[in-house]
Structure formats: C-alpha cells, structure tokens
Amino acid sequence: MTVPMLQIAMDYIALPPALAMAVKVAPEVDIIEIGTPLCKAVGLDAIRAMRELVGPDKLILADFKSPDVGGLEAKMAFDAGADMMTVIGGAALATVESALAVAKEAKKEMLMELTGVRDILARAREWRQIGVERMVYHRGWDEQAFSRQWVEEDRAIVHQLIDMGFKVTVTGGITKPLLAFFQPLPVSVVICGRGIRETPDPRQAAHEFRAEMQRLWGHGGAGGLAPCYPGGKVAGNTAAENAAKALRWGLSEMGLMLTVDGNGCPGCDSPQRFCWGSRVEVAAPAGVHAGDVVARIAEGYGHTPAVTRGSNHSFVLDPAQLPHCTPNEVLELLRATGQALRALGCTVDIAAGIAVAESILRS
C-alpha cells in the first residue's frame, strides 16, 4: 500500500510565524498548506513568500475554500505559486467546473473541501462526473471544539469515496496514534497542523509522524485495522531498520553527514537514538545539489523510490522502499551513492563505508 503524503497546515494569521515554521518542517513534509486564516489575513503574498522560501521542490496548497468565481480564484492561486487550491463543497457546480478547468490547463490540482457538506456521497457522484479527482474529508476546528470525534461512519464514507475513484485527503485533529484509524484505507494525503506546530520540536514531531505513516502503510498492509501506536522509538529489529542502521553507519564512514544533529548522539543501538524508522536523510556535500545526487544514483542503480530528494541540500535513502531489502540490495544502493558522489567531484571512502555496512548487515 502506498504511504500517504504528509501535509502541514499553516493555520496562522500572520506571515512571519508561518515562514519560520516552514523553515523548520519543510524537509519532513510533502505539502505545505497556506491555511484559510492565513489566506484571508495575508492574501496572495502568503503564497508568493512561501514559494520563494521553500523553492520548487515542495508542493504548496492554498486552502481558499472558494465559494464562487472558482476559475478566477484558481488562477490567482496558481499564478502566485500554488500547486493546489480548494473549493468549498457547498459551491455551485459551475464554480467547481470553472476552477477544475483552470487547474487542468495549468497542470495543477483542485480539491473539493467537504467541510459542512451533509450529502457527501450524492455530491461526490456529481463531482466525479465532471472530472474531480481529489477531495478533503475534514473534521473542522469548530467540530473539534465541541469534541466531535472520528467515528466508524467517517471511515466508511472515506472508503466509499476512494472506491468511487477519488484521491482523499483526511484532516482534523489528527495525531500520531490516530493514524492507525485510517491505516486500512489507501488515503492519499494526511494533514497535521497543531500536532506538529505546537510541539517543542516541530521538525522532530513531523519526522516521527512520517515514520509512523511509513510503519503503518509501508508495512502494515491492508489486512485489518492496525493497533494504535503507543509511542516510543520504532522497533529496531526489522530488516528495514537494520538496513537503515547499516546505511547510516556506512554513509558516516564515507565522510558524509546525516541531517540529524548528532551532538551527544547515543548511537543507533540506544533506545534514545535520534533517527527514526528506515528513512535516512543525508546532507549533500558543499557545492553539490541534492537533485544531481539523486539523478546520478538513478544512472548507476536505476530509478527507485528508495532514493528521493529531501531538500535542495539533502537527499533521502529509504531501504524500506527496496523490493526485498536484502543485504545485497542495501550494499549496492550504498555503493551507487558513493559512486554518484565521486562522479560529482566529492571525495568519499566507498570501501570503508561498504565494510562497516556489511558488518552490520551480516551480523
């Protein structure tokens, strides 16, 4: 089952704190949402500033919840730098059609926002007929204030929407333990706002959130509801976890830096280790663009979801995305990474990296 994308909701009413938060969490998320309050408070400048800050590598969603003039507002959002925008579910069908047409012409995305929609399945059939592909299933702020909880009926509706062919985003007070509620379903995007923003270390919170998504959707399968994750570090005895440890030690031996702050690091064998899950983020050497590293690895190893960009300055190796996560696959991925960096003019000790990684994998 494909692991959903992680979206961070920037529900601020001023731009500086939103930009400061984006700097912290951008390497750990896939989509940055300009929340409705921020759209109203700052306008298109919020989109422009966020695009300039995060560059072209992150998706930006403008949560306009457009009720009318959908085509015009879609064009405004996309011209300002957004990749996605939302139309409120109560909008007239003509509004939806006009926004969708502009999105398709711009090769962007328009999402239906279901806040307040009571006849969701009936409306969804209409939207599907005109070509809508994405929607946001939303438990709103005011519902949260009145303790409205996620219930089985919500999951059943999301399931039916997916069966109808929609790519569904879920949002509304979602915490890391609550992710297990959605795990049986192939949801497209999970949005987290306060559960990341209002923590002592938002980047670490986003990292943990992503690791739990990988644990559930990457390994949990679709054979039933996964139990709630009680917290703590991801278990260190899986093949992917051991492979990630081998990569981390091998990369460090090559002379590369992981993007986690290693000051006082207790080591991979400690329950208090800093790194989570199987995702290994590597800082690109000075003067090297992360995209070039990913491209060079693809030339030598082949295109694989196990190698992606983290940011302009980092790339990610995730052995859980390898077909079988065997020692040979992991070592070849490490070797290809070293060779790619050498081809880009970096001095790396491939032999030393392979030796330490192999000792971990074979032990």
C-alpha positions in Angstrom: 0.0 0.0 0.0 1.4 3.4 -0.9 2.4 5.6 2.0 0.3 8.8 2.1 1.9 12.2 1.7 2.2 14.4 4.8 0.8 17.9 4.7 1.5 20.6 7.3 -1.3 23.1 7.8 -0.1 26.6 8.4 -3.2 28.0 10.2 -1.7 31.3 11.3 -3.0 34.8 10.9 0.4 36.4 10.3 3.1 35.5 7.8 6.4 35.6 9.8 5.5 32.7 12.1 4.3 30.7 9.1 7.6 31.2 7.3 9.6 30.4 10.4 7.7 27.1 10.9 8.1 26.2 7.2 11.9 26.5 7.6 11.8 24.0 10.5 9.5 21.4 9.0 9.8 21.6 5.2 12.4 18.8 5.0 10.0 16.4 6.7 6.7 17.2 4.8 5.5 16.8 1.2 2.9 19.6 1.1 2.8 23.0 2.8 -0.7 24.3 3.2 -1.4 28.0 3.3 -4.4 27.7 5.8 -7.6 29.6 5.2 -7.0 32.1 8.1 -3.6 32.9 6.6 -5.0 33.2 3.1 -7.6 35.7 4.4 -5.2 37.6 6.6 -2.3 38.0 4.2 -3.7 37.1 0.8 -1.6 36.0 -2.2 1.6 37.4 -0.6 1.5 34.3 1.7 1.7 32.0 -1.3 4.4 34.1 -3.0 6.6 34.3 0.1 6.2 30.6 0.9 7.1 29.6 -2.7 10.2 31.8 -2.6 11.2 30.3 0.8 10.8 26.6 0.1 11.7 26.7 -3.6 10.3 24.4 -6.3 10.7 21.1 -4.5 7.7 21.3 -2.2 4.0 21.3 -3.1 2.0 24.3 -1.8 -1.7 24.2 -1.3 -3.8 27.4 -1.0 -6.8 26.5 1.1 -9.1 29.1 -0.4 -12.3 27.1 0.1 -13.6 29.2 -2.8 -17.4 29.5 -2.7 -17.7 31.4 -6.1 -15.7 32.7 -9.1 -13.7 29.4 -8.9 -11.9 29.9 -12.1 -10.6 33.3 -11.2 -9.5 32.3 -7.7 -7.8 29.2 -9.0 -5.9 31.3 -11.5 -4.9 33.7 -8.7 -3.6 30.9 -6.5 -1.6 29.2 -9.3 -0.2 32.5 -10.6 1.1 33.2 -7.1 2.9 29.9 -7.0 0.4 27.4 -5.5 0.3 23.8 -6.9 -3.1 23.1 -5.4 -6.2 25.0 -4.3 -9.5 24.1 -2.7 -13.2 24.8 -3.5 -15.8 24.5 -0.7 -18.2 21.6 -1.1 -21.2 23.9 -1.0 -20.2 25.8 -4.1 -22.3 25.6 -7.2 -21.3 23.0 -9.8 -20.4 25.8 -12.2 -17.9 27.1 -9.7 -16.4 23.7 -9.4 -16.2 23.2 -13.2 -14.5 26.6 -13.7 -11.9 26.0 -11.1 -11.2 22.5 -12.4 -10.8 23.8 -15.9 -8.2 26.3 -14.8 -6.4 23.7 -12.8 -6.2 21.3 -15.7 -5.0 23.9 -18.1 -2.3 24.9 -15.6 -1.4 21.3 -14.9 -2.3 21.9 -11.2 -4.7 20.4 -8.7 -8.1 21.5 -7.5 -9.6 19.8 -4.4 -13.1 19.7 -3.1 -13.2 20.7 0.6 -16.1 18.8 2.3 -16.5 21.0 5.4 -20.2 21.3 6.2 -21.3 19.0 3.3 -24.1 16.7 4.6 -24.9 14.8 1.4 -21.3 13.9 0.7 -21.8 10.8 -1.4 -24.5 12.4 -3.6 -22.4 15.5 -4.2 -19.4 13.3 -4.8 -21.1 11.5 -7.7 -21.8 14.8 -9.4 -18.2 15.9 -8.9 -16.8 12.7 -10.2 -18.9 13.0 -13.4 -17.3 16.3 -14.2 -13.8 15.0 -13.6 -12.9 16.0 -10.0 -10.2 13.7 -8.7 -9.3 15.0 -5.2 -11.2 15.9 -2.1 -10.5 16.8 1.5 -12.5 14.9 4.2 -12.4 17.4 7.0 -13.4 17.4 10.7 -13.3 21.1 11.2 -12.0 23.3 14.0 -15.4 24.1 15.4 -16.3 20.4 15.5 -13.1 19.7 17.4 -14.0 22.4 19.9 -17.3 20.6 20.6 -15.4 17.2 21.0 -16.7 15.7 17.7 -14.6 12.6 17.4 -13.7 10.5 14.4 -16.1 7.5 14.2 -16.6 4.4 12.1 -19.0 6.3 9.9 -16.3 8.7 8.8 -14.0 5.8 7.8 -16.9 4.1 5.9 -17.5 7.3 3.9 -13.8 7.8 3.1 -13.7 4.2 2.0 -16.6 4.7 -0.4 -15.1 7.9 -1.8 -11.9 6.0 -2.5 -13.9 3.2 -4.2 -15.5 5.9 -6.4 -12.0 6.8 -7.6 -11.2 9.9 -5.5 -7.8 10.6 -4.0 -8.8 11.5 -0.5 -7.0 13.8 2.0 -8.0 13.4 5.7 -7.7 16.2 8.2 -8.9 17.4 11.5 -7.2 17.0 14.8 -5.1 14.1 13.5 -2.4 12.8 15.9 0.2 10.1 15.6 -1.9 7.5 17.5 -5.0 8.4 15.4 -3.2 7.4 12.2 -3.9 3.8 12.9 -7.7 4.6 12.5 -7.1 5.3 8.8 -4.5 2.6 8.1 -6.7 0.1 6.3 -7.5 2.8 3.7 -5.3 3.9 0.8 -5.7 7.6 1.7 -3.7 10.0 -0.5 -2.7 12.7 2.0 -2.8 13.1 5.8 -2.8 16.7 7.2 -1.4 17.5 10.6 -1.4 21.0 12.0 -1.2 21.7 15.7 0.1 18.1 16.3 3.3 19.3 14.6 3.3 23.0 15.1 2.5 23.1 18.8 5.3 20.9 19.9 8.7 21.7 21.4 10.5 20.4 18.3 8.2 20.6 15.2 10.7 19.1 12.9 11.2 16.1 15.1 7.4 15.8 15.5 7.0 15.8 11.7 9.8 13.2 11.4 8.0 11.0 13.9 4.7 11.5 12.2 6.2 10.4 8.9 7.9 7.4 10.5 4.6 6.2 11.9 2.9 6.6 8.5 5.7 4.5 7.0 5.3 1.9 9.7 1.5 1.6 9.1 1.2 2.0 5.4 4.6 0.8 4.4 4.5 -2.5 6.4 1.0 -2.8 7.9 -0.7 -4.0 4.7 -4.5 -3.9 4.3 -5.4 -6.9 6.3 -7.3 -5.0 9.0 -7.1 -2.2 11.4 -3.6 -1.8 12.9 -3.4 -1.2 16.6 -2.7 2.3 17.9 1.0 3.0 18.2 1.7 3.5 21.9 4.7 5.8 21.3 8.4 5.4 21.7 11.0 4.5 19.1 10.2 2.3 16.2 11.3 -1.2 16.9 14.9 -1.8 15.8 14.7 -5.5 14.8 13.1 -5.3 11.4 15.1 -5.8 8.2 14.4 -2.2 7.1 15.5 -0.8 10.4 18.7 -2.8 10.4 19.3 -1.7 6.7 18.8 1.9 7.7 21.4 1.5 10.5 23.8 0.0 8.0 23.3 2.9 5.6 23.7 5.5 8.4 27.0 3.9 9.6 28.2 3.4 6.1 27.5 6.9 5.0 29.1 8.3 8.1 32.2 6.2 7.4 32.3 7.6 3.9 32.6 11.0 5.4 29.0 12.2 4.8 26.8 14.0 7.4 23.3 13.0 8.4 21.0 15.9 8.7 20.1 15.0 12.3 22.1 17.0 14.8 24.5 14.4 16.1 25.8 16.3 19.2 25.7 13.8 22.0 24.2 11.1 19.8 23.9 7.9 21.9 24.2 5.7 18.8 21.9 3.5 16.7 21.8 0.8 19.3 20.4 3.0 22.0 16.7 3.3 22.7 17.3 7.1 22.8 18.8 7.2 19.3 17.8 10.3 17.3 16.9 8.7 14.0 13.5 7.1 13.5 12.2 4.4 11.1 14.0 3.5 7.9 14.3 6.9 6.4 17.9 8.1 6.2 18.4 11.8 5.3 21.9 12.8 4.1 23.3 16.3 3.8 24.6 16.9 0.3 28.3 17.9 0.4 29.1 21.6 -0.1 28.6 22.8 -3.6 26.6 19.7 -4.6 22.8 19.9 -5.4 20.8 17.1 -3.9 18.9 16.7 -7.2 22.1 16.0 -9.0 23.0 13.2 -6.5 19.6 11.6 -7.0 20.0 11.8 -10.7 23.5 10.2 -10.6 22.3 7.4 -8.4 19.5 6.7 -10.8 22.1 6.4 -13.6 24.1 3.8 -11.8 21.5 2.0 -9.8 18.3 2.6 -11.7 15.2 4.7 -10.7 13.9 3.6 -7.4 11.5 5.1 -4.7 14.3 4.2 -2.2 16.1 7.4 -3.4 14.4 10.8 -3.2 15.3 14.4 -2.5 14.8 15.8 1.0 15.5 19.4 0.0 17.9 21.3 -2.2 20.6 20.4 0.4 19.7 16.8 1.3 18.7 13.5 -0.2 16.9 10.6 1.3 17.7 6.8 1.2 14.9 4.6 2.4 15.7 0.9 2.3 12.1 0.0 3.2 11.3 1.0 -0.4 13.6 -1.6 -1.9 11.9 -4.6 -3.4 13.2 -7.1 -0.8 15.6 -5.1 1.4 18.2 -7.8 1.2 21.8 -7.1 2.3 23.0 -7.1 -1.3 20.4 -4.6 -2.3 21.4 -2.3 0.5 25.1 -2.6 -0.2 24.5 -1.9 -3.9 22.5 1.2 -3.0 25.3 2.4 -0.7 27.9 1.7 -3.4 25.8 3.6 -6.0 25.5 6.5 -3.7 29.3 6.7 -3.2 29.9 6.4 -6.9 27.4 9.1 -7.7 29.1 11.5 -5.3 32.5 10.7 -6.7 31.2 11.4 -10.2 30.2 14.8 -8.8 33.7 15.5 -7.6 33.3 14.5 -3.9 35.9 12.7 -2.0 34.2 9.7 -0.3 35.7 6.5 1.1 33.4 3.9 -0.6 35.4 0.9 0.6 35.2 2.0 4.2 31.5 2.6 4.0 30.8 -0.7 2.4 32.9 -2.6 5.0 31.1 -1.1 8.0 27.7 -1.5 6.5 28.4 -5.1 5.5 29.5 -5.9 9.1 26.1 -4.7 10.4 24.0 -6.4 7.7 25.8 -9.8 8.1 25.8 -9.8 11.9 
